[in-house]
Amino acid sequence: MSDTTTSDVDLVGDEATLNIARAALFAALVGAFAYVSFPFPGTPVPVTLQVLGVFLAGILLGPVWGGAAMVLYLAAGAAGAPVFSGGSAGLGILLGGKSSFGYLWSYPVAAALIGAVTHGGLELLDTDEIPVGRMVAGMVAGTAVIYALGAAGGMLVNDIGVRTAMVQFVLPFIPAEISKMVAAVLVVLVDSIRAK
């Protein structure tokens, strides 16, 4: 009998496995943040913490895996996991069943854009190497995408014009988004300090 050696065969590399796990974690985080919601006067869409999760996914996972995390989040909600605002779920929501469907579709694009601006491309940088100004610029760009698609979705579902959409689907959320940007920067800075 001949002596043979065997080696482990990795079907998926360690880095890919770690990135998939991180994407799943951020998808779950955005789903949990959907439960932190409250109605806001003048708009049919509640204020939630979901966008904070989108910000963090883009900054911490980068454009590829941040966007993938949000696709995973949408897939989970479409499949019936109660991860949309107020614990709602279902493909119907993504097909225009709620006024918030435009915001939901924006999340993968926004996370990818935030990651690309923050990291200066597809290559992931250490968070302690990223200037705060670039993080903020990324979040502002991502917020513009979220508002554009959110307002467009609101116009379709509610049969309203651009001006009304701006009043109902953009302006009420600006103070909340600024607070979420501050929170995201603080989370990243604390994480960078803790990692040293």
Secondary structure, DSSP 8 states (H G I E B T S, - for coil): ----------SS-HHHHHHHHHHHHHHHHHHHHTTSEE--TT-SS-EESHHHHHHHHHHHHHHHHHHHHHHHHHHHHHTT-S-BGGGB--HHIIIIISTTHHHHHHHHHHHHHHHHHHHTSSS---GGGS-HHHHHHHHHHHHHHHHHHHHHHHHHHHT--HHHHHHHHTGGGHHHHHHHHHHHHHHHHHHHHHH-
